[in-house]
């Protein structure tokens, strides 16, 4: 199971991570974390299994969604594929409230 990172931890270490937003396109209307990569959950899983994101292999990744559920699934699946991955505790909701 992937570890979680708090909003404060991510904000202080933001430049150390590639941040992946696994929400659906329509959810982006409410905002997103600056410089994050949009890759919906299913696509993130497929991309990792098909070796289409190998350029992220040696980077630290943080996934997030709206509340943390899908972000956690994405982080777990990336972890299974050998990526160094954490998920944002509470998702974009917690980021937006900080």
Secondary structure, DSSP 4 states (H G I P E B T S, - for coil): --EEE-HHHHHHHGGGEEEEE-S-GGGGGG---TTPEE--HHHHHHHHHTT--GGGTTSEEEEE-SSSHHHHHHHHHHHHTT-EEEEETTHHHHHHH-
